[in-house]
Amino acid sequence: MSFSGRRWIVLSLCFVAFGCNVYDGALLESTSREDGGGGAGGKSTSTTAVGAGGQTGGASGGFGGQFESGVSEAGMAGRTIEAGSDSGPGCPTGVLLIAEHDTRMYGGFDRSDTFFADACPDDGPVIGYRGYVDTRDPASIGRIGAICGQLSVSPSGCQIAVSTGTTLPMRGQYGDVAFTQTCPADQVVVGFRGRSGYLLDQVGFICAPLVVSTGATGFKLSIGTTTALTPAGGTGGDAFQDGCPAGQIARGSNVTIFVEGIVDAFGLMCGTPSLTGP
């Protein structure tokens, strides 16, 4: 039997037994196989192979391309999609506090006052305050300092989580009754209220969560329902309530200290939270 005849017999047996394809005179298996190495500059796993800058799901990717469920799409910058996973957009990766707005300062003002501008580090929000009330008549805030937090995004529900961070120094020297006002879990300071006249007679803080929602343009960050904490201090002066502008949160404090060593005036330092990533 001639060589060509024997070849056609082999091919016939291959089609029947294994389901082979003929390409350029070679025998290629058409059944599924484990993916080999990726294209130029790529990497591969047991189910995916990625070409340079490409992505793949269940098939080998060539240079700069991607394959997902048999559909190819050229691209120079892709991300790996594991076979069977959701290829939609992921959660934001973090939150930045940008810009700055100072609220009005409440209390007294004197040329001898010492001014302090204390901002939380690393784009952290304010999550509470600690201090001391000076109970000498008239009772007022003698010392005060911010408690900072850290913002992160939960990968499971794309919501903002708040953890405790740095505690800033207390400003002021006097006071005999300690107080601490801390926001509820996963909330930050957005405003404050109290009483003031010649001094900062009383202060209490207002908290709210940061809420992530999705829309036609992607993820959106907003301020949730507020919670008012119990004020500390005396009953003198006039009542006030103030806070960060809409869409902003506290990132620090402005404090003046009277020459006698007690808090003269107080205000919030605010910033705009902005989502980063994915």
Order of alpha helices (4+ residues) and beta strands (2+ residues): alpha-beta-beta-beta-beta-beta-beta-beta-beta-beta-beta-beta-beta-beta-beta-beta-beta-beta-beta-beta-beta-beta-beta-beta
